[in-house]
Amino acid sequence: MIEGEGFGITSLLRGLLGIFTVLGIAYAMSYDRRRIDWRLVGGGLFLQILFALAVLYVPFVSDLLEGCGKIFVKLMGFTEAGLAFLLGPYASKTAGFSFLIHSLPIVIFFSALVSLFYHWGIIQKVVKAFAWVLRKFMNVSGAEGLVAAGNIFLGMSESPVLIKNYLPKMNRSELFLVMVSGMGTIAGSVMGTYIGMLGGTDPAAKVMFATHLLSASVMAAPGSIVIAKVLCPQTEEATDRVTIPERIGYKSNVLSAISSGTATGVKLMINIAAMLLVFIALVAFANYILSDIIGRYTGLNEWITEITDGKSRGLTFQFILGLIVSPLMWLIGVPSQDILLTGSLLGQKTILNEFVAYFQLQQWKDAGLFMYDKSILMSTYLLCGFANISSIGILLGGLSVLAPEKRELVSRIGVPTMIGGALVSVLSATIIGMILG
């Protein structure tokens, strides 16, 4: 594994090229290019770059984020006590790491914790602070700042509940931001699963990935506003400032909050396990047709294996996605030797989901296929979001309940917001890659 050469003129130019590429894609797809607020875009990029620099080079900030990462890892460890009681010796990692046993149950525990922290008002205070920063630097409405900040900790279905009374009055640009911020970030309840997946049994690796996943979530908040307001600029009067609700969506006492969060976590865990089983099986089926039949009898397998130096085993679903997305990966600064791998991961995340993509990242990382550490870190940021096809249906279902009168608008802007959510993660990966060098 090769480390990056550090920040320099080449890294800066590649990063700027990547930023302009991402903004250029958003600009080309914009509903109204003349109404784009470039001051807002500049403020958002400034916040992202400032935070990325602070995480990597300011000891106080990096230590604080690393400390939060250690807390995350410590909390994950408590899940093992419950697993040991339920599974006995089968809960041990001595026989190897099992995603079903050692990663997925963390979703239940973290879901209960999120519910408990919300009941105590802890999440509200942190969200309020982030929302204040976003409003000051980017001049967005209270509802927009609140939902963008809320998505750092909550899921794309839970965060809109913070502003449910304002959703019916929201204009297209504001609703567009609600959806992009939901797809451009991940929920705190599933972050532990990604940490366990990528870190495996190595405590130091867990802390490192926890630090960068937390960084990616924070960077995605201003990034979501930037991308959303380029794709769909504000052309109507903004929603009035709002205040964060104290207890909305959660039970009135501690035990009710824990049980409610646990029930939600169980549903989420079952849903994730089912999706992974089906999607990974479908990829295996597609690879059988592509590689074992088409690639085998046409000789493409040997040719692809040779030109990729063994990184691809032939004509596979992953190789095709990597080939399609690889030009974008080069433009955003991914090392040339790893563009096929990172491009494939982004394609898998968008077409399937981020769980499948993170699982693939973990497999390729453990197999030593990546040439550069930088590529692994950029991939971590690249996949940190819910932007995939199935998320359109999830948002449509959730927002239709909260604001039935907006159902038609939500369905009409579903695909553009998914693309916007993907661009948010790409923008974060570009900035972190530029600074890493």
N, C-alpha and C positions, 0 to 999 in steps of 0.2 A: 504494500500500500504506500502510495506517494503522498506526502503532504504538499499543500499549496506553497507557492513561493512568497506569499504575503502580499499585502496591498502595494500596488505600484501603478505606473502609468498604463500598462497593458490591462491590468485588472479594472482600472477606472474606466478606460475606454470601452472595454467589453461590457461593463455594467451599465454605462450610459446608453450604449447601443441596445441593451436588453430593455432598459426602462422606456426608451423611445419606441421600441418595438411593441411593448405591451400597451403603452398609451396610444400608439398608432392604430393598433387593432381595435381598441375601444373607440377611438375617434372615427374610424371608418364605419363602425356599426352604430354610431350615435344617432339618436332620434332628432336632435337639433344641434348641429355643430356650432352654430353662431351664438348659442346661449350658454355654452360651456363656461363655467366660472374658473378661469385658470389660476386665480388667486387661491381658491379652495384647493385645487389640485396641488399647487405648490406647497401649501400648508400641510397637506396630508403626506406628501413625499418627504417634507422636512421632518415631520414627526417620526416616520418610519426609519429614515436614515439616522436620525438622532438616537433613536432607541437601539438600533442595530449597533451603532458605534459604542453606545454605553454598555451594552451587553458584552461586547467583545473586548473593549479596551478600558472601561472605567471600573476599577476594582470594586467600588462600593456597590454599583448596580449589578455587576456580574456575580459578586458574592451574595447579594440579596436574592437574585434569581436562582442561583445555585442552592441557596438555603431553602427556597421554596421547593426546588426540585427534590432536595433531600427529604423535606416534609412529605411530599407526594410519595416518594419511595417508601418512607417509614409507614405512612398510612396504608400503602399497598401491602406491606408486610403483615399488618393486622388481619388481613383477609385469610392468611395462612392458618391462623388459629381456628377460624370457623371451618376451613377446609379439612384441617386435621381431625376435628371432631366428627365431621360428616363422612370423611373418606378414610380416616386412619392412615395406615402406611402407604396407601395409594396416592396421598397428597404430597409425598416427598418428591423432590426434584432429582434425587440421586439416580433414578432410572432414566432421566432425561426430561426435557421441557415439553409439556403438553399445553397447547393453546386452549383447549377446552377446559382443562382443569386449573391451569395456573394463570390464565389471562382473563378469560370471560367472566368468572365470578367477581372480579374486581369491579365490574360494571355495577353489580348489585350494591356493593358496599359504598361506592362513590355516589351512586344515585341517592342512597339513603343519607349520606353526608351532605350532599347539596341541598336536599330537602330540609335537613336539620339546620344548616347554616342559614338558609333562607328564613326559616321560622324564627331564628334568633336575630335576624336583621343584619348579619355580617355581610352577606353578598350585596344587599342593598347599598350599604355604605361604600363598598369598594366600587360598585357599578356607578354610583353617583359621582365619585371622584373622577373616574375615567370619562364619564359623560360630560362633566364640566370642562375637562381638557379639550375634548373633541369640539365642543361648542365654541370655546374661546379661540382655538387655532383654525377652525374650519368653518365657523359661522353657519352651522346647520341648526335646524329646529330642535327644540327640546325633545320631541318624540324620536327624531332620527338619532340624536346623540345617545339617548337612553337605550334604544334597541341595539345600536351598534356596540355600545359598551357591554350591554347585557349578554350579547352573543359570545363574549370572551369566556364566560362561565356557564351559560345556559345553552341548551340546544335550540335548533331553529324552530322547533314547535313550541318551546317554553318561553323563549325571549319575547315574541310578540304579545304574550299575555301581559307583559309589563305595561303595554300601551293599548290594551284592548279597547278602552273607551274612546281612543282617538283614531283607531283604524278606519271606521266608517267615514271619517272626514278627511282622510289622507288623500292627497293628489297622486297622480301617476308616478312622479319622480320620488316622492317619499315612500310609497309602497314598493317601488323598484329597489330602493335602498334597503328596506326591511328584508326583502327576499335575497338580495345579493349578500348582505351581511350574514344572513343565516347560512348560505351556501359557502361563503368564504371563510368560515370559522368552524371549529369543532366544539363539542360540549365537554365541560369539565368531567362529566360522569364517564366518558369513554377515554379520556386522556390516559388514565392509568393502564388501560388495556394496551394502548400503543406503546407506552413505556415498557411494560412487561414483555411485549412482543419484540421490540427492537433491542432492549437491554438483555433479555434472556436471564441467565443466572449470575451475570457480572454486576455487582453493586455499583461500581464506578461508571459502567456504561449506562446503567439505569438513570443515574443522576445526570449524566451528560445529555441523554436524550430528553429527560424531563425538563432540563433547563431550556433546551432549544424548542421543545414543543410549547412550553409556556411563552417563550419569546415569539414564536410564530403566531400564537393566539392573540397576543397583544398587538403585534404589528398588523394583523389582519383587520383590526378595528378601523384605523384611519385608511388602510388600503381599500377596504370595502366602500368607504365614502368616496374616495378618489375615483374608483372604477365606476361606481354607480352613477356619480354625477357627471362623468364623461359620457357614458352610454345613454343616460336619461337625465339631462340637465333640468334644473328647477325653472319652470316657466309659469307656474301658478303661485298664488299666495301660500306661504308656508304655514304649517300647523302651529298653533300657539305653544308656548313653553309648557312643559308638563312636569309633574312631580312624581317621583317613584312611589308606587304603592307599597305598603308595609307588609301586608299579609296575603296578597292576592294569589289564589291558586294553591295555597297550602293550608293545612289543618290548624286548629286552634290550640293544640298542645303538643308537647314534645313527642309523646308516644305515637300520636296520630301522624305527625310529620314523618317520623322514622318509618312507620308502617306504609305510609303512602309512597315515600321514596323507594322503599324496598320493593313494593309491588310494581312500580314503574321500572325499576332495575331488572326485575325478573322478566318482564315483557321485552325489555330492550335486549337482554342477554339471549333470550330464545330467538328473537328476531334476527340478531346478528349471527348466531350459530346457524340458523336456517339459511340465511342469505349466503354465508360463506360456503356451506355445504353445496348449495345449488349452483352458485356462480363458479366455484372452483371445479365442480363436476362438469359444467358446461364448457369451461376452458379446456379441460382434459378431452372432452368430446370433440371440440373444434380442432385441437391439436392432433387428434387421431386422424381426422379427415385430411388436415393440411400436411402433416408430417409423415404419418405412416402410410398414407395412400398417395397423395399428390406429390409430396417431396421425395418420397422413396422411389417412385417409378419414373420420375422425371429427372432425377439426379440433382435436384435443387438442394437437398439436405447437405450433401457433401460440399457443394459450392458455397452455401451460406456458412457452414461451419468453418470452412477455410478462410473466407474473407473477414469473418468476425473473430478470428483467432480462438475459436472454441467457445466464445461467450454465448453464442446461440447454437442450439443443437440441430437447427435446420429450419424448415419453413413452419414456423409456429405463430400462434395468435400474438404472442408477446413480440416476436420479431417484426411482424407486419405493423403493429402499433408503433413500435420504436422507430421504424423506417419512416412512417408518416410524420411523426412529431419531431424527429431528430433535427430538422433545420431550425425549429423554434428553440430547441435546447442549446444549439450552438450560439444562436443570437443572444440568449440570456446569460451566456458565460459558462456553461457546463463544459468541462474538459472534453476535448474531441474524442478521446478514447472511451468515454462513458456516455456519449449522447444517445446511443441506441438503448442503453439500459434505462436511463432517466426518462427518455421519451416514451418508452414502453410503460413505465410506471404511471406517468401522467395519463396515458391513453386508457390503461386499465382502471384508474381511479374514476375517469369521466364516464366511461362506458359501463363499468361494473360498479365498484364503490371503493372507498378509501381503505376499507378493511382488507379487501383482496390485495390492493396495491401495497399496503404496509406489510402484509404477510409475504408478498413477493420480494419486497425490499429486504426483509429479514433473511429470507432464503439466499438471495444473491449476495448479501453482505457476509453471511456466514460461509458461503462457498468461495469468497475471495474474488468475485468477478469484477468488482469495482477497482479501477486503477488508482483513483484519488479519494482521499478522505473527504475532500471538498464536495465531491459528487454525492456522497452519502448524506452529508448535512444539507445540501441543497435539495435533495430528494425528500428529506424529512419535512422541510418547509413547503415543498411543492405539493405534497400529499395532504397537508394539514388543512382540510376543509371538506365540506359535505357536498361539493359541486359534482353531482352525477345525475343521470337520467331519472333514477328512482326518487331523488329528492324533490323533483318537480311535483310528483304526485303527493309526497308527504306535505309539502308546503301548501299545495292546493287544498288538500283535505283540512289542514289545520286552520288556514286563514279563512276558508269558506265557513267554518263554524264560528270564528270570532267576528267576521265581517261578511255576512252572506251577500250583501249588495256589491261586494268587490270581486265576486267569484269569476265573472267574465273577464275582468281586467287581469286578475291573477293568472288565469289560464292563458291569456293572450301574451303575457310577458314572461311566461315560464322558461322557455328556451333561452331567450336573451339573458335572463338573470342567472341561469346555470353557467353560461359562457362567462358572464361577469364574475361569478364566484370562482371559476377556474382561473381567471386572469388575476384575481386577488392573490391567490397562492403563488402563481408564477411571479408576480411582482415582488412578493416577500422573498422568494428564493433568489431572484435576481439581485436584490439589494444585499442580502447576506452573502451571496457569492462574490459580489463586487468588493465587499469589505474584507472578506477572507483572503482574496487574491489567489 
